[in-house]
């Protein structure tokens, strides 16, 4: 190896060490803040209201930073769905700010008594909600997550440590600076929200293995990101799943209504995790009704993937499905379609391919609905509604941190209560155990 190559290797190692040092230094600062900063509900709400106002007041600077990220994304060949997730405009910034205001209106979970009782011996016991501590967030090209994580973390008494994607770096930096300025104005450490380096994927590993400094890590993004965090983390991690969401149209369905729901779930915003990705049609539906559903999707600009031998007699231009069409999110104007043998056939298909996010049924037959409710296992079930409703704001939770598809601690939209733990407080009068 030449001296120049040796020097390059040394520099790379030095850069890597510097990145790791930065992550751990910020994690230590976050830990210190989490242990020393206890804000009242009024203080939290005032801070969040001012943060919402500051974001709107700084719309132009945020949009200028966002345009830098969009231009870089175009140069890197990002597809339309990724650019849509990355893009901000005045209306989206106003919506993000309103999300903070909604969080202000929600009950503060910290200190809530989950349960309490008095034992026969007079010991008084209560279980109360407490913050988790330092909350690491790993997410992709969604700058709104920066603000959502901040708002929910602050209201639940946590300290967010944010690792956004390189593709949204300029936007995230601008937003976090605004939030830190607001915190400082309220006499709170700027370290109450911090942005981690994003130049390499190594910083993710530094975050998710910072045992003793980080109390919880939450990934939010595609399947690859989520899997990498969940399998590589040595700190507790919550799996926020991808959304391979199915919509089953039963023979008893109001087909006109079902069409509206499928179109809404697929086309309202195709790049989000609650978008409908698979439509399942009961074989007992008439061919005319099956055709109506598929044709409506095509007329809305959606490309249909499926088994051509099964669907060609109903509509033209079907794309022959591959294995990934049944397992992966499209996040685009594409949908997979299949004919199934009644509600049990739908259950079997969903059980095989579901990501556990949201599954939907359109039916008027109570027994079909009850069977679907009983045997489909997912974080959310939509009965005669669009899959698009699985969203923290739509649940009345304000912003959300993600949709948990795991079964422990939290499941479904993660809002304030899911960002707390509990502790037991035992009150006695000199009680000693015999």
Helices and strands as residue ranges (DSSP letters): H 3-36, H 41-57, H 59-75, H 80-86, H 90-104, E 113-118, E 124-131, E 134-139, H 143-155, E 159-163, G 166-168, H 169-185, G 190-192, E 193-195, H 202-208, E 216-220, H 223-232, E 237-238, E 245-249, H 255-267, E 276-282, H 287-299, E 303-306, H 308-311, E 319-320, H 323-327, E 334-340, H 342-353, E 358-362, H 366-375, E 380-383, G 387-389, E 403-404, E 412-413, G 417-419, E 420-427
